[in-house]
Amino acid sequence: MNVIRKVLVVDDEKKIVDIVRAYLEREGYRVITAFDGETALKTFRQEKPDLIILDLMLPRLSGNEVCRAIRKESDIPIIMLTARDELTDKIVGLELGADDYLTKPFEGRELVARAKAILRRSEPKSENRLIQAGSLTIDLERRQVTAGGRQVELTTTEFELLRLLAAHPGRVFSRSELLDRLQGDSYEAYERTIDSHIKNLRRKLAPDASKPSYIHTIYGAGYKLEEPK
């Protein structure tokens, strides 16, 4: 039996909402909508969608405020939409917990591709096994992570990024390769989003800045997870 995935689209421009709805419904998704931040939060709590497509500039509560509030309650995948082309705005959204972003104007087909990729990554895996890398444990079936015996809450994108790195400890992955593995397509303009996700992972895995991080930067090359000692 096919499960119909539910997507919450939040934007104060009705034209954009209608366009996004049309593309998603054509692919078989059920779409619910909100036009301001406060309504978005209420709808999220009532409807429990599988994915949120969230505009940055919203009345009543901004997209960043909505994202921050949702991340206190859920690891639901979030794609941020922004009319701004400044890197700082995008990084802020990612650091608040957004999984991805698109800058307006965007192609509807690209948005659908991003949504499919994120929802595919968030599906429970049938495999019942663990990835162990030193004091780091990743339960693939339960989608749970523990670091040094402490459970760590991760977003969908953070979990998949860590899973990939932990499955190959010591191997260096470039930003482009990580992006390819996560999204299935390489979007060069978005390679720097990997940096934000890595920053979030480091903060969550080792909240004490005096302790070494599990993930290391190899300057000019990319990132790797430390090899177990």
Residue frames relative to the residue before (quaternion, step in Angstrom):
aa qw qx qy qz dx dy dz
M 1.0000 0.0000 0.0000 0.0000 0.00 0.00 0.00
N 0.3512 -0.7395 0.5388 0.1990 3.56 -0.82 1.01
V 0.2792 -0.7496 0.5792 0.1571 3.56 -0.91 0.95
I 0.3335 -0.7359 0.5536 0.2020 3.58 -0.81 1.00
R 0.2901 -0.7732 0.5416 0.1570 3.56 -0.63 1.14
K 0.3079 -0.7685 0.5441 0.1360 3.54 -1.02 0.91
V 0.0950 -0.8055 0.5848 0.0090 3.58 -0.81 1.06
L 0.2274 -0.7487 0.6096 0.1266 3.56 -0.93 0.98
V 0.1209 -0.7854 0.6063 0.0304 3.57 -0.69 1.16
V 0.0442 -0.8150 0.5770 -0.0302 3.58 -0.68 1.13
D 0.3115 0.7062 -0.5840 0.2515 3.56 -0.64 1.18
D 0.4148 -0.7229 0.4881 0.2590 3.59 -0.98 0.74
E 0.6155 0.4999 -0.3567 0.4940 3.60 1.27 0.04
K 0.3868 -0.7586 0.4770 0.2179 3.57 -0.41 1.25
K 0.6111 0.5675 -0.3567 0.4210 3.58 1.01 -0.74
I 0.6662 0.4877 -0.3018 0.4766 3.59 0.95 -0.87
V 0.6317 0.5301 -0.3327 0.4574 3.57 0.96 -0.85
D 0.6663 0.5076 -0.3051 0.4531 3.59 0.91 -0.90
I 0.6482 0.5138 -0.3182 0.4633 3.59 1.01 -0.80
V 0.6721 0.4877 -0.2951 0.4725 3.58 0.87 -0.97
R 0.6282 0.5382 -0.3337 0.4520 3.58 0.98 -0.85
A 0.6595 0.5259 -0.3127 0.4366 3.59 0.89 -0.96
Y 0.6695 0.4941 -0.3021 0.4652 3.59 0.91 -0.90
L 0.6993 0.4755 -0.2836 0.4522 3.58 0.86 -0.92
E 0.6653 0.4983 -0.3137 0.4589 3.59 0.93 -0.85
R 0.5865 0.5704 -0.3594 0.4489 3.58 1.16 -0.60
E 0.7082 0.4293 -0.2448 0.5042 3.57 1.19 -0.62
G 0.6344 -0.5919 0.3105 0.3882 3.57 1.27 0.21
Y 0.4965 0.6487 -0.4412 0.3714 3.59 1.24 0.21
R 0.3703 -0.6645 0.5882 0.2745 3.55 -1.24 0.47
V 0.1549 -0.8201 0.5493 0.0421 3.59 -0.71 1.09
I 0.0475 -0.7440 0.6660 0.0254 3.52 -1.03 0.94
T 0.2350 -0.8216 0.5146 0.0701 3.59 -1.05 0.71
A 0.0218 -0.7445 0.6656 0.0477 3.50 -1.40 0.33
F 0.2859 -0.7971 0.5179 0.1210 3.57 -1.09 0.75
D 0.7617 0.1935 -0.1762 0.5927 3.59 1.26 0.18
G 0.6919 -0.5328 0.3098 0.3761 3.55 -1.23 0.45
E 0.6628 0.5109 -0.3180 0.4456 3.58 0.90 -0.86
T 0.6592 0.4896 -0.3040 0.4831 3.57 0.96 -0.85
A 0.6032 0.5675 -0.3529 0.4353 3.57 1.06 -0.72
L 0.6688 0.4934 -0.3029 0.4664 3.59 0.91 -0.89
K 0.6538 0.5096 -0.3132 0.4634 3.58 0.93 -0.88
T 0.6697 0.4995 -0.2956 0.4633 3.57 0.95 -0.91
F 0.6128 0.5469 -0.3403 0.4579 3.57 1.03 -0.79
R 0.7093 0.4646 -0.2700 0.4562 3.60 0.85 -0.93
Q 0.6927 0.4728 -0.2771 0.4689 3.58 1.06 -0.71
E 0.7845 0.3813 -0.1709 0.4582 3.57 0.83 -1.04
K 0.1790 -0.8205 0.5188 0.1598 3.61 1.21 -0.52
P 0.0279 0.8374 -0.5439 0.0464 3.62 0.58 1.12
D 0.5369 -0.6188 0.4734 0.3234 3.56 -1.34 0.23
L 0.7872 0.0686 -0.0061 0.6128 3.58 1.23 -0.50
I 0.1549 -0.7668 0.6135 0.1080 3.57 -1.15 0.65
I 0.1429 -0.7331 0.6595 0.0845 3.54 -1.00 0.93
L 0.0353 -0.8706 0.4802 -0.1012 3.52 -0.19 1.39
D 0.3384 -0.7363 0.5542 0.1901 3.56 -0.74 1.09
L 0.5058 -0.6638 0.4632 0.2983 3.58 -1.07 0.73
M 0.7662 0.3291 -0.1664 0.5262 3.58 0.89 -0.97
L 0.1627 0.7931 -0.5610 0.1728 3.57 -0.25 1.32
P 0.4806 -0.6313 0.5058 0.3386 3.61 -1.14 0.47
R 0.8041 0.3202 -0.2559 0.4307 3.53 -1.39 0.46
L 0.7530 -0.1320 0.0709 0.6407 3.60 0.88 -0.91
S 0.4318 -0.7033 0.4909 0.2791 3.60 -0.86 0.87
G 0.6678 -0.4895 0.3759 0.4160 3.54 -1.29 0.29
N 0.6342 0.5281 -0.3332 0.4559 3.59 1.01 -0.75
E 0.6556 0.5039 -0.3122 0.4677 3.59 0.99 -0.82
V 0.6341 0.5193 -0.3218 0.4740 3.56 1.04 -0.79
C 0.6511 0.5215 -0.3069 0.4582 3.56 0.93 -0.94
R 0.6519 0.5199 -0.3119 0.4555 3.58 0.92 -0.92
A 0.6726 0.4982 -0.2945 0.4612 3.59 0.94 -0.90
I 0.6599 0.5075 -0.3118 0.4579 3.58 0.95 -0.86
R 0.6647 0.5239 -0.3130 0.4309 3.58 0.95 -0.82
K 0.5914 0.5477 -0.3725 0.4599 3.59 1.21 -0.27
E 0.7561 0.3778 -0.1809 0.5028 3.57 1.26 -0.46
S 0.8363 0.0880 0.0418 0.5395 3.57 1.02 -0.73
D 0.3385 -0.7124 0.5715 0.2265 3.55 -1.30 0.43
I 0.1966 0.8085 -0.5255 0.1779 3.59 1.23 0.51
P 0.5104 -0.6496 0.4588 0.3273 3.63 -0.94 0.80
I 0.0754 -0.7906 0.6076 0.0103 3.57 -1.03 0.89
I 0.1210 -0.7413 0.6559 0.0745 3.55 -0.99 0.93
M 0.2452 -0.7898 0.5491 0.1203 3.58 -0.65 1.11
L 0.1881 -0.7539 0.6196 0.1112 3.56 -1.03 0.86
T 0.0586 0.8098 -0.5816 0.0501 3.58 -0.91 0.83
A 0.3791 -0.7038 0.5547 0.2308 3.52 -1.10 0.78
R 0.5957 0.5726 -0.3553 0.4371 3.55 1.26 -0.30
D 0.2588 -0.7765 0.5569 0.1416 3.56 -1.05 0.74
E 0.4561 0.6815 -0.4538 0.3487 3.57 1.23 0.38
L 0.5302 -0.6652 0.4318 0.2999 3.54 -0.86 1.03
T 0.6065 0.5848 -0.3577 0.4027 3.59 1.03 -0.78
D 0.6536 0.5188 -0.3205 0.4482 3.59 0.91 -0.88
K 0.6690 0.4999 -0.3014 0.4602 3.56 0.98 -0.85
I 0.6519 0.5200 -0.3141 0.4539 3.57 0.96 -0.87
V 0.6165 0.5409 -0.3455 0.4561 3.59 1.01 -0.79
G 0.6618 0.5092 -0.3062 0.4572 3.58 0.89 -0.91
L 0.6668 0.4961 -0.2980 0.4694 3.58 0.94 -0.87
E 0.6823 0.4883 -0.2966 0.4561 3.57 0.94 -0.84
L 0.6203 0.5162 -0.3411 0.4821 3.58 1.23 -0.37
G 0.6772 -0.5218 0.2797 0.4369 3.57 1.27 -0.18
A 0.4078 0.6841 -0.5047 0.3332 3.62 1.20 0.16
D 0.4313 -0.7154 0.4917 0.2457 3.58 -1.05 0.76
D 0.7946 -0.0239 0.0647 0.6032 3.57 1.10 -0.65
Y 0.1426 -0.7832 0.5937 0.1171 3.56 -1.28 0.12
L 0.1268 -0.7472 0.6451 0.0972 3.52 -1.32 0.43
T 0.3152 -0.7420 0.5635 0.1806 3.55 -1.04 0.82
K 0.4077 -0.6955 0.5386 0.2447 3.57 -0.94 0.92
P 0.5577 -0.2384 -0.7946 0.0275 1.53 -1.97 1.56
F 0.1603 -0.7904 0.5865 0.0749 3.57 -1.09 0.68
E 0.5181 -0.6125 0.4964 0.3317 3.54 -1.29 0.37
G 0.5117 -0.6646 0.4511 0.3049 3.56 -0.86 0.95
R 0.6442 0.5314 -0.3274 0.4421 3.58 1.02 -0.77
E 0.6358 0.5130 -0.3389 0.4665 3.58 1.07 -0.67
L 0.6250 0.5338 -0.3369 0.4593 3.58 1.00 -0.79
V 0.6530 0.5024 -0.3126 0.4727 3.59 0.94 -0.88
A 0.6420 0.5242 -0.3270 0.4540 3.60 0.97 -0.83
R 0.6477 0.5047 -0.3159 0.4754 3.58 0.99 -0.84
A 0.6501 0.5220 -0.3148 0.4537 3.58 0.94 -0.92
K 0.6567 0.5119 -0.3128 0.4570 3.59 0.91 -0.89
A 0.6590 0.5217 -0.3097 0.4445 3.56 0.93 -0.93
I 0.6852 0.4792 -0.2893 0.4660 3.58 0.89 -0.92
L 0.6685 0.4873 -0.3096 0.4689 3.59 0.93 -0.83
R 0.6130 0.5429 -0.3450 0.4588 3.58 1.07 -0.69
R 0.6738 0.4931 -0.2943 0.4650 3.58 0.98 -0.83
S 0.6971 0.4863 -0.2785 0.4472 3.58 1.09 -0.64
E 0.4988 0.6551 -0.4346 0.3649 3.60 1.25 -0.12
P 0.5254 -0.6293 0.4592 0.3423 3.60 -0.98 0.78
K 0.3573 -0.7291 0.5453 0.2082 3.55 -0.97 0.87
S 0.4714 -0.6902 0.4767 0.2725 3.56 -1.05 0.78
E 0.5696 0.6174 -0.3817 0.3856 3.56 1.18 -0.47
N 0.2091 -0.7752 0.5884 0.0953 3.54 -0.99 0.89
R 0.4563 0.6663 -0.4736 0.3517 3.55 0.16 1.23
L 0.3800 -0.7107 0.5551 0.2058 3.48 -1.34 0.34
I 0.2281 -0.6932 0.6551 0.1958 3.50 -1.32 0.45
Q 0.0751 -0.8015 0.5932 0.0005 3.54 -0.72 1.09
A 0.0801 0.7707 -0.6270 0.0808 3.57 -0.80 1.03
G 0.7994 -0.1595 0.0633 0.5758 3.55 -0.06 1.31
S 0.7976 -0.2368 0.1966 0.5188 3.60 -0.78 -1.01
L 0.5577 0.5839 -0.3814 0.4501 3.56 1.32 0.26
T 0.0237 -0.7942 0.6070 -0.0176 3.58 -0.86 1.01
I 0.0823 -0.7847 0.6142 0.0180 3.56 -0.91 0.99
D 0.1908 -0.7695 0.6052 0.0722 3.55 -0.66 1.20
L 0.2963 -0.8081 0.4841 0.1578 3.58 -0.24 1.29
E 0.6540 0.5167 -0.3263 0.4460 3.58 1.00 -0.73
R 0.7622 0.3512 -0.1928 0.5085 3.58 0.85 -0.95
R 0.3083 -0.7708 0.4914 0.2634 3.55 1.32 -0.23
Q 0.4400 0.6672 -0.4639 0.3822 3.52 0.91 1.06
V 0.1622 -0.7780 0.6033 0.0663 3.53 -1.15 0.75
T 0.0270 -0.7639 0.6437 0.0375 3.54 -1.07 0.79
A 0.1101 -0.7721 0.6248 0.0374 3.55 -1.03 0.86
G 0.8300 -0.0506 -0.0125 0.5554 3.56 -0.48 1.20
G 0.7099 -0.4565 0.2477 0.4757 3.57 1.09 0.73
R 0.6343 0.5139 -0.3212 0.4800 3.59 1.29 -0.09
Q 0.3967 -0.7221 0.5119 0.2431 3.59 -0.79 1.01
V 0.1741 -0.7946 0.5799 0.0450 3.55 -0.95 0.99
E 0.2827 -0.7574 0.5681 0.1538 3.58 -0.84 1.02
L 0.0190 -0.8137 0.5796 -0.0399 3.57 -0.70 1.13
T 0.4924 -0.6000 0.5286 0.3437 3.54 -1.26 0.43
T 0.7088 -0.4449 0.3284 0.4379 3.57 -1.29 0.21
T 0.6940 0.4715 -0.2828 0.4648 3.58 0.83 -0.96
E 0.6406 0.5205 -0.3275 0.4599 3.59 0.96 -0.79
F 0.6421 0.5268 -0.3226 0.4540 3.58 0.98 -0.86
E 0.6953 0.4735 -0.2863 0.4586 3.58 0.83 -0.96
L 0.6255 0.5285 -0.3351 0.4660 3.57 1.06 -0.72
L 0.6744 0.4779 -0.2934 0.4804 3.59 0.91 -0.88
R 0.6176 0.5535 -0.3433 0.4409 3.58 0.98 -0.80
L 0.6654 0.5076 -0.2974 0.4595 3.55 0.94 -0.90
L 0.6807 0.4827 -0.2890 0.4691 3.57 0.86 -0.95
A 0.6977 0.4884 -0.2775 0.4446 3.58 0.91 -0.94
A 0.6125 0.5515 -0.3499 0.4452 3.58 1.15 -0.52
H 0.7714 0.2236 -0.1236 0.5828 3.59 1.27 -0.39
P 0.0269 -0.8378 0.5450 0.0173 3.63 0.62 1.04
G 0.7771 0.3067 -0.2534 0.4876 3.53 -0.94 0.95
R 0.6230 0.5329 -0.3484 0.4544 3.59 1.18 -0.37
V 0.3286 -0.7453 0.5487 0.1886 3.58 -0.94 0.89
F 0.1280 -0.7735 0.6192 0.0438 3.56 -0.87 1.06
S 0.3736 -0.6965 0.5604 0.2477 3.60 -0.94 0.84
R 0.6555 -0.4908 0.3789 0.4310 3.59 -1.23 0.31
S 0.6614 0.5238 -0.3089 0.4390 3.56 0.91 -0.95
E 0.6627 0.5010 -0.3096 0.4626 3.57 0.96 -0.83
L 0.6373 0.5193 -0.3285 0.4649 3.58 0.97 -0.79
L 0.6575 0.5090 -0.3065 0.4633 3.55 0.97 -0.87
D 0.6284 0.5337 -0.3275 0.4616 3.58 1.01 -0.83
R 0.6845 0.4923 -0.2869 0.4547 3.57 0.89 -0.96
L 0.6984 0.4840 -0.2744 0.4502 3.58 1.00 -0.80
Q 0.8232 0.2697 -0.1013 0.4893 3.57 0.83 -1.00
G 0.4879 -0.6893 0.4259 0.3248 3.58 1.20 -0.23
D 0.7586 0.1747 -0.1241 0.6153 3.56 1.28 -0.22
S 0.3859 -0.7202 0.5262 0.2357 3.54 -1.10 0.68
Y 0.0472 -0.7617 0.6463 0.0021 3.54 -0.80 1.08
E 0.3239 -0.8013 0.4643 0.1933 3.56 0.00 1.29
A 0.6409 0.5514 -0.3362 0.4149 3.58 1.00 -0.79
Y 0.7399 0.4160 -0.2254 0.4782 3.58 1.18 -0.45
E 0.3412 0.7682 -0.4900 0.2311 3.59 1.25 0.16
R 0.6439 0.5443 -0.3324 0.4226 3.61 1.02 -0.71
T 0.5091 0.6273 -0.4430 0.3887 3.60 1.19 -0.20
I 0.5584 0.6022 -0.3896 0.4167 3.58 1.15 -0.57
D 0.6135 0.5625 -0.3480 0.4314 3.59 1.02 -0.80
S 0.6678 0.5003 -0.3034 0.4601 3.58 0.95 -0.87
H 0.6557 0.4997 -0.3166 0.4691 3.59 0.97 -0.81
I 0.6278 0.5236 -0.3298 0.4721 3.60 1.04 -0.78
K 0.6343 0.5300 -0.3276 0.4577 3.59 0.98 -0.85
N 0.6575 0.5019 -0.3069 0.4706 3.58 0.96 -0.87
L 0.6429 0.5292 -0.3196 0.4521 3.58 0.97 -0.87
R 0.6564 0.5153 -0.3149 0.4521 3.56 0.89 -0.92
R 0.6601 0.5136 -0.3093 0.4526 3.56 0.95 -0.91
K 0.7065 0.4628 -0.2701 0.4624 3.59 0.95 -0.84
L 0.6858 0.4881 -0.2877 0.4568 3.58 1.01 -0.81
A 0.7962 0.0980 -0.0315 0.5961 3.58 1.07 -0.75
P 0.1243 -0.8443 0.5174 0.0626 3.61 0.37 1.22
D 0.6456 0.4683 -0.3183 0.5125 3.58 1.22 -0.44
A 0.3705 -0.7763 0.4683 0.2020 3.56 -0.33 1.27
S 0.6168 0.5624 -0.3517 0.4238 3.61 1.18 -0.41
K 0.6528 0.4930 -0.3133 0.4824 3.58 1.27 -0.30
P 0.5538 -0.6350 0.4147 0.3436 3.61 -0.98 0.72
S 0.4699 -0.6723 0.5015 0.2752 3.54 -1.14 0.68
Y 0.5278 -0.6084 0.4839 0.3422 3.56 -1.22 0.48
I 0.7497 0.3728 -0.1829 0.5153 3.57 1.08 -0.79
H 0.1561 -0.8114 0.5617 0.0420 3.54 -0.80 1.06
T 0.3648 -0.6993 0.5727 0.2234 3.55 -1.15 0.73
I 0.1469 -0.7426 0.6481 0.0838 3.55 -0.94 0.95
Y 0.3429 -0.8018 0.4463 0.2008 3.55 -0.04 1.31
G 0.8078 0.2156 -0.2065 0.5083 3.52 -0.88 1.06
A 0.7454 0.3812 -0.2141 0.5032 3.58 1.26 -0.17
G 0.6485 -0.5028 0.3535 0.4490 3.61 0.77 -0.94
Y 0.6131 -0.5404 0.4331 0.3802 3.55 -1.04 -0.85
K 0.0193 -0.7759 0.6294 0.0386 3.53 -1.29 0.47
L 0.4082 -0.6499 0.5681 0.2971 3.54 -1.27 0.37
E 0.5476 -0.6359 0.4244 0.3401 3.57 -0.92 0.86
E 0.4644 -0.6596 0.5156 0.2887 3.55 -1.09 0.70
P 0.5513 -0.6178 0.4372 0.3510 3.60 -1.00 0.80
K 0.3597 -0.7338 0.5379 0.2069 3.58 -0.97 0.86
